[in-house]
């Protein structure tokens, strides 16, 4: 790989991680900075988005192409082709939050406990993927 291509790859990975971080920050700000009217569907959606972007950062890091999808299990299966450790990840309801909480047709309002669980899962995925990229 040329030095220019390597630099571009690292920048692209960094951008995926930055976007994931931003989604996680939005979710945490909504959960912990607000006192009333916490928007649980927004928290869950941004947790799903963060997890998705961390997985995609790992795939980009390893130059693996992926289709446009919000399915975390599908992305994790692609990641497993590089590292079997991805089989240990658990996503709970995160994949569902990528769509079910976004539109009124599929209306679902997660509870505060579900939002807290989504945050825990997203944080675990972040830690797992970032450690894999750094290794």
N, C-alpha and C positions, 0 to 999 in steps of 0.2 A: 504494500500500500504506500502510495506516495505521501510525502509529508503534508502536502496541501489537502489531500483526501482525508488523512488522519485528523488534521485540524478541523476540517468541516464536520467530520463524524463526531468529534468531541463536542463541538459547538451545538450540533443537533441534539445530542444526548443531554447536554446541559440545558437546552431549551425545553425539552420534554420534562426534565426534572423540575425546572423552574415553574412550568405551568402546573405540574402536579402539586408543588409546594403552595402555589397560589390557591388552588382549589381547597387544599387542606386548611390553609389560613382562613379562607372564607367560612368554612364549616366550623372551625374552632371559634372564630370571632362571633358567629351567630349563636353558638352554644354557650359561650362563657362570658361574653361581654354584654349580652342583653339580659334584662331582668324579667321582662314580660313579653308575651307574644312571640316566643321562640319559634322560628320557622323550621320545624322538624323535617319537612320534605326537602327544603333547601339544603339542610345539613346532610341528609342522606344522599341527595343527588351529588353534591360536591365531594363527598367521600368516595362515591363510586367513580366519579371522574378522576379523582386523585389516584386511586388504585389502578385504573385503566392506564393513565399516563405513566405511572411508574413501570408497569409491565411493558408498555411500548418503549420506554427509555431503554430497558434491558434488551429488548429485541433489536432496537436500532444500534445499541452498543455492539451487538454481535452480528450486525448486518443481515438480520433476518427480516424478510419482507412479510407484511401482514396486511390482511384486508381490513377495510373499514368496518369496525365492529365495536359494540359496547359490552360484549360477552367476556367477562373476566376469566371464566373457565376455559374458553377457547384460547385466549391469549396465554394463560398459564400453561396449557398443553403445548403451545408453540415454545414457550420458555423451557419446558421439560425436555425438549429435544437438545437443549444446550446443557441444562443442569437438572438432573432428576429431583433435586431438592424442592423444586417448585411444586411437586406433587403433595408436599406437606402443607401448602397454603390452604387456608379455609376462608371462604368469601361470604359466608352467611347469606344475607339477602342483598348484598351490594349490587350484583348484576341487575336484579330487578329494579333497583332504584335508578338505574340509568334511563329507564323509560316510564315505569309505572307512576312515578311521582311528578312527571313533567307535564302531563296533559290531563285536562279534565275528563276526557273520554275514559281513561284508565285510572280514575280518581282513587287515590289511596293516601291517607295521611298517617305517616308513621308516628308512633308514640315517642315520648322523650327517651324512654329506655332503649327503643330501637335506634334512635339517633345516637345515643351514647355508645351503643354496641357498634354502629357503623364507624364511629370515630376510632374506636379501639382497633377494629379490623384494618382500617385504612392506615393507622399508625404502624401496625405490625407489618403490613405489606411494604410500607415506606422503608422501614428499618431493614427488612429482609432484602429488598431489591437494591437499596443503596449499598449495603454491605457486599452484595454480589458484584455490583459494578466496580466497587473499590478494590475487590480482591484480585 
